[in-house]
Amino acid sequence: MNAVVLMVEGLSAQWLGCYGQPWVDTPHMDRLGAGGVVFDFCYAPATDSRAVLASWQALDPGVALGFCAPSKLMEQLRQA
């Protein structure tokens, strides 16, 4: 399995055609959205969220407190 995650700081889905916006032309993003998976409600409000995406490690309070081992996001996606 290959995964490409695009993180664009400050870009709202309301500006992309693949989310139904007709007045700004975004053909490349639309093509990526049509051929893959898009998330309607995905928010990364803090640097912690971006660090989790960059490391491919799931953010788990138990890991942060040392109660359990970190889980790998790609392993979870394979099992889904």
N, C-alpha and C positions, 0 to 999 in steps of 0.2 A: 504494500500500500504506500502510495506517495501522497503527501499532503503539502499544500501551499497555503500559508496563512498570510493574508495581507492586512497590515495594520497601518492605517492612514490617520494620523493625528488630526483631529478637528473635522474630519469628513463625516457628514451626517448622511444617512441613507436617503433622506428626502431629496438629495441632489443627484441620485443615480437612477437611470432609466430602468435598471433591473428591479427596482422597487416601485415602478409605476410612475415615475416623474417624467413628463413629456417635454418640458421646455428647455432642458439643457441636454446636449448631445454627448452621451458617454458610451460610445460603441464598444470600446475595449473592455470596460468594466461590465457592460451588459453581456458580452460574449463569455467572459469568465463566469459570471453569475448563472448564465443559461447552461453552461457545461459542467457546473459543479454544485456545491451546496452553499446556500446563503442562510444567514441567521437573522431572523426578524427582530429579536430582542437580545442583543449581546452588547453588554456595556463593560468597559474597562476604565473605571473611574479613578484608578490610582496606579502609581508606579509598581505596586505589588502585582497587580494584574498583568502588566506588561512583562514583568520578570518571569511570571509563571508561563506565559506564552513563549517567551524566548528560551526558557530552559526545558520546555515540554514536561514539566513536573506539575502534577495536580496540587493545588493549594489546599492543604488540609490542616486544620488547627492542631490535630493530633501530632502531625509531623513537626510543626513549629514548636510544640511543647515537648517533643521527644518521646511521645507515647507510642508511635508506630513508624514504620519505614515509609518513605515516600513511594507513591505509586506513579507509574509512567503513563502518560496520556496515550501514547501509541498502543500500549498493551490494552488499555481500556477500549480504544477504538476497534482493535482487532477482535475483541470479545463481543462487541455490540452487534 
